[in-house]
């Protein structure tokens, strides 16, 4: 009997101890500070788990209600696994994990590569990431391993000059030329350094150039600004750059000097399974494409079409179409000294010519086909407006 009582005492005290351990652990992870969450096993890709742990173990915060939607290596984003309330903190990404000139080692790369201390921080990040990618023990390896691949059919670098000329007047050609110009500006000063690095690491120079091009595109499309007294500092912000753009965004971000990091906050209730989104700006699709390399079908911010009517330049936009058409008739009648019917015929002829031009454009680029269709739809609406135009325009 005494022996059984002794066994029962052991069991009793063991249960008490076990309950206390469970309570302490649950209290720890229930706090907003999730520093213990990295001990948990996450049921997602190994690369996501590593990125998650990288952020948390370096003082960051990831709301426990977030989960990744990992469709493919080129298509990954963050969703809410349960309701997130308005003004709820979603992310905090500390300075420690940012790729920016604020870090001495990266600043040194910038100065050594480009021979300057201010400016060119954009190019500096590209160069640093290219070299650091070959470092198997890099501090930023969890971030590099989760970066996406690109849809090569929409790769802006691959535009030939012939193709650019094909789309002359669509509003994106100047942006693409600028993109290529800035890439050349970033590459030229470090070409010899990249060649030397390739020789030292026994890497094909062509491969390292592809890596440089890839990183340029990453920085161009994923960097965050950080307001400074002298410039808007370009910064790569791991995990937060998984947040996609939407013209109906449900979050906003800001940099906090006191906390030394980037914070993401919900601007409204975010429903279960809803994607977490940010706004990159009030951009129409031509601007989105030439800046970030993607478009939004049905974008609420409308694109522009540039047309030439009897030597006069006009800009069409669906939001201002009535005044656009008014302006066309006014200039044709007052400047060109045409009567009303001749003005209408002249406008219709040039609008239809512009539409025919778009209809002949052939490309396998998904984003450009979206833009072309939007422009054709806009021209159709303008043609309809002109056909039904009955205002009297006085000489």
Phi, psi and omega in degrees: 000316179296324180295317179296321179298321179296319179296317178299322178297317178301313181298318181299309183292326178296318179297318178300315180298316181298317180297318178297319179298314179298316180298315181297317180295316180296322177296323182295315185274351179279344178288160180298324177289116188258036186296342179271349186295336183290350176281345183277151176276120180262138187266056179225188182300155179302320181296321178294315179304317180294319178295315178305309181295325177301314180292310185294316184289348178253022173094010180274174178227130174234118182305130182299347181274000180267141172219152178276148168252101188260082182286315177200178180291341178258357184219089179225138179209176187250136177234167176268128178273349173204172184304131172248125185281156177304140179068017177279141177288129184253315181217150164224121181245111187282160179308326186304327184259004180281146171260106188200162177293353178295337178275133186301319183294322179287322177300321179295318176302318182296312182295317181291324184282317188248356174068024181221163181251336178238153180076178179056018182296331177298308180297322181300316180297319179300311181296313180301313182296325179297313180290315186291336178301333181272002178266106185295340180253021181302141175302327185269009184305317179301329178286311180303319185293340182255002178291150187278163165273172182243152172283102187299334181292344179246016184288116186298329180300332187277002175293123172278163178297326178298318180292321178299316180295328177303325184258018177304132179090003179269353179093355180247346185297317180297320179297319180292319178297319177297319179302313179295323179297313182292328175296315179298320178298323180287324187278317189307313184293342186244009181304311182294322178296321179292322177298314179297317179298319179298319179295316181296323183265001181057047180246144175295134180300323179298323180293320181288329174294321176297321178294320178297316179297316179300314181291326176299316180294321177300310183294322180298323188257348188234357185285153177250148173278154173221103185302128175235170182293336185243346180194168175265097191290123176285137186214137171267127187242095182306145181072312180296334180282004170279349182280117183278163178281145170212146174280000174232052187299153180245008178219169166216157180236159174207157175262131182249113181298321183295315180277345180058064178176176180262135179241139177244129184234144176283140179262352177201175174297135178248122187283161176303135180072005176279139178291142174279123185228157178233168172250125176277351182141169180274073187253135170283173190293325177297320178292317178300317184293313184284345179260319187239350176083017177216168176227167176240110175302131182076022179309132181285345176263120193269144183282170179246150171236132180261127182230155177243119180245108180050045178086354178260135180269136179225153175243128179255138173212136186302329182287340183234026190295323179299313180289328176300314182290320175306314182297320178300310181295320182298316181289323180294320182283313186279317183273315183275351178060037179266150171284172188301313183294319178294323178297315180299315181296321180295316180296313181299319180300313184286327176294319178292324175297318179296318179297317179300322178300314180295321182296335180276345182291127180238127179207151175264011181272114183306312184298318180293325178296325175296315181296316180300315180298319178300318181293320177296317178299320179295318178296321177300318179293322178294318179298317178298318179299316182293318179300325182262010184284124183232010181292146176273121178252117182277146177290000000 
